[in-house]
Amino acid sequence: MKSIVKFTLFSAAVLFAIACTSAPKTDSNYEAFNRYFTDSTLRIDFWHSGNDTSENFAIAKYINDGPWAGRTAHLLDKWELGLYFIKVIDQQSGEVIYSQGYNSVFGEWQTTAEAQKSTQKFMEAFRIPWPKGNVTVQLEKRDANNNLQPIWNFNIDAKSIVAEKRFTDNRAKLTKVMDNGDPKCKADIVIVGDGYTANDTAVFNNDVKTFVDAFFGTEPFLSRKSDFNVWSVFAPSPKEGINLQEADYHPENILGTSFYTFGIERYVLSNNEWTVKDYASVAPYDFLVILMNTNKYGGGGIFNLYITAAAHSPHNQYVMVHEMGHHIAGLADEYYTSDVAYAPANTKVEPWEFNVTALLNPDSLKWADLVAPGTPIPTPWQKDEYEKGNTSVLHDSTLVGKVGAYEGGNYLSKGMYRPEVNCIMFSKNKRFCKVCTRGINRVIDLYVN
Ligand SMILES: [Zn+2]
């Protein structure tokens, strides 16, 4: 049973300053963090509701979600990725003191056919460093031109935040899988399991190893291994496995993940984001991995929310790494020949993602600096052959590793372009393209001091 605790500025504040011993410019890097924030995490749970044309927000509760493990030296999310973007604004100075882009389940659902027929509500939650002074939280969303526009804001009076205590469950077992240092100075991954019973701890631990081997077996994560910590949280589900049909939805798996999200069999999300984040918060984390005890192919990955991956399906390691591309760096799917539930992008508007472009102006390609001189833009490839099912064209030695602008990507065959002929975000390829690799590195850099 959760209890309500009223935190004052003084009881919530931690009286020592944050600094990473490994940081080259220790004091200046953390000056802003120490001025504006305490060492705790403020989680704001809210309902995100609406339909295809409207959306509404209602705060459900505040939670003191444990010590802050997020960004401390780079408080502003300078890449401005994501469909949604949170800004924490200091009321005294008017300055933005923390920002973070993300995607949400509602944001995906809003573009499905179902949203044209019904209004629904979804659980959602932000986690921000605990403010010392009064702040305004402003949520922004992309408009039709992909510019961020304010859609919701609310004030937080730092002296009178009424917050629940951090979630606890005595059955949840925390394991430090890989320790490279202070979570405030590293990118922290927490791995939680769904559909594992109390008898399945060895299965879960083995699946954690499968994830770690796949993730750190792939560049750029391999080269950045010392920038990460990995934690696992095991909590038993009453019944083994993962639910299949939302129509017959009686979740017995503890995190509520289910296949057939938005009617797509292989797409797996949870309908209970707050519970997912409750279990995740047993560990300090920036990125959240849900491994599912099933051999049925499927998964999902949402920028700054979580990934889901079937731990025992034939392509399990590929799914894990591909979904981490979405989750960490907001990478777009580069494929365009598989069914998806949501409406494709508008080819008249430049996508915000690092790795796809509408190529509205071929002279200002956003990854132009990675293109070798003389490479034609758009870049010819055997698109017709590929669409007939000949995947060998993806291994054309004259094209592999050559950055250009290849038509077909982001669920669109025409008018949308990807950086290389092949990439983990395009097919069951072994490597990220150079543009995706750079995007991932840019984001990891924000978390590492
Ligand atoms: Zn790519």
Boltz pocket constraint, residues with backbone or C-beta under 6 A from the ligand:
constraints:
  - pocket:
      binder: B
      contacts: [[A, 334], [A, 355], [A, 419], [A, 420], [A, 422], [A, 423], [A, 424], [A, 425], [A, 426], [A, 432], [A, 433], [A, 434], [A, 435], [A, 436], [A, 437]]
      max_distance: 6.0
